[in-house]
Every structure is written in structure tokens, then in C-alpha cells.
């Protein structure tokens, strides 16, 4: 009986661990998409100026 409970417990922990890996990957992808969209909106608002530009313009905060 004790061996069966240990096997069930280990199986549950394994499933939770594997599902959380997929969740973390999905979260990373969502954050990447969010960052890309934020960059697009910032470029729209600033007229395409980024801090990497060497145009001599002051930075926009």
C-alpha cells in the first residue's frame, strides 16, 4: 500500500513539474510578444527615434 501511494505521489509531482515547464515557455513567449508590441508603439510615438540613433537628438523619456 505504501509503495502504491509513493508511486502515485511521484507521478503527480512529475506531471505538475512537466506542466509548469510548458507554462514557463508560454510565459516567455508572451513576454517576448509584449515587448515587441511595446517597441512598436514606442516607435510610433517617438517617430522612430530610438536610443541607438546617433542623430544627436536628446533622449526621449
Secondary structure, 3 states (H helix, E strand, C coil): CHHHHHHHHHHHHHHHHHHHHHHHHHHHHHHHHHHHHHHHHHHHHHCCCCCCCCCCCCCCC
